[in-house]
Structures are given as C-alpha cells and as structure tokens.
Amino acid sequence: MLVCPMCGHEWSADDTDASAAEAAAPVVDAVGNVLADGDTVTIVKDLKVKGAGGGAVKVGTKVRGIRLIDDGVGDHDIDATVPGFGRMQLKSSVVKKSL
C-alpha cells in the first residue's frame, strides 16, 4: 500500500501501474493509424451537431492541427477547430489521418 503524506489517501502499487499503462495507450484513428498533436485528419462519418447552429459536419471535412486530450467528454479524445463549426471535441473513431 502507498500512502499520500499530504492527505492520507491510500492506494495499491498495482493501481499505479494500470493507470500508467492506460495513459500510455496511443490514440488511433478509424483505420488504425496512430494520431499525434498537430496532425491533419479527415471526417469519415457525417456528424450531427447539437446546439445553437445545428447542422452536420460532412464526410471529407478536413480538420487541421488537432490536439489530443485525456479529459474529454465521454470517449472524445481529440480537441480541434472544425471549419464552419468552431472548436469541438471529436472521437478518434470518426476521423482518418490525412497525409
């Protein structure tokens, strides 16, 4: 058992290894390519947008300069600015890495 000297929180050493392995897992796109910060991706599925403007992000929309995030809402692991829609979070399963 490990104990935090500041707050007294206790946890097992095995928990630390599991969370480190989970954090080290690479983010992959819909076809299995590894994504990195700054990559350009293409949307592979129409995405309905909820909120003020509504509408949909169409297949083939190119998104430049993505940023990978760990604390996204649900399964969302990409933060990006989508042309015509502004800043939003995307799932890696709906994008494909562009060259």
N, C-alpha and C positions, 0 to 999 in steps of 0.2 A: 504494500500500500504506500502511496505517496501522499503527503500532506502539504498543503499550501501554508507557509508560515504567516501570511497576512490575514487570511480569512478562516483557516482551519478546514477548508474543503478537502475531502479525501477521495482518491480515485486509484484504480489499479494501473500498474505499468502497462498491462495489455491494452487498455483503452487508448493509451497514448500512441501505441504502435498502429492500431487500427485507424485512428483518425489521421495519422501521418500518411498512411498508405492511401486512404481515401482522398486526401488533399493532393497527393502526387499523381493521381489518375489524370491522364491527358484528356482534353476536350476534343471530341472528334465530330466531324460533320455527318451528313446523312449517308455518305458513301464510304466513310471510314478514314478520311484524311484528317491528320492532326491539325488543329487550329492554334494560332498564336495571336497575341496582341498585334494590332495593326494590319492584319490580313484583310483581303477583299473577298467577300462572299456573295453568292447569288441565291435568292429565294427560290426554293424548289416546289413550293406549295402556296396556293392562294391563302392569305391570312386575313380574316375578318378583324377589323379594328373596332373595339368598343370605345365609347366615349364621345367627345364633342363632335368631331368631324365625321365619324363613322367611316364607311368605305372599306376598301380592302387593299392590301399590299399584293400586287400581282406577281405571278411566276415570272422569273427572269429579272426582277428588280435587283440591281447591283448595289451593294452596301459596302462602302469603303471605310477602312480604319476602325475595325471592331475592337472591342475591349472585353476580355474575358473576366467574369466576375464569379465570386464564390457565394455571395449573399443575395442572389436573385430571387424573385418571387417564384415559388414552385420549382419547376425544372428549368427555368430560364437561366442560362449561363453566359449569355452574350449581351453586352450593352452597346448600342450603336445608334447612329443617326440615319434614319431611313429617308431617302429623298421623297419629299411631298408629305411626310407624316411627322418628321421631327425625331426626337430622341425616344427610343423604346427598347425594351428588353426582348430578346428572341431566344428560342430554344435552338440548340445546335442540331437537332433532328430535322429542322426545316430549312437548313442552309447547306450550300455546297461551296467548297473553296474554289475561288477563281484564280486563274493564273495571270 
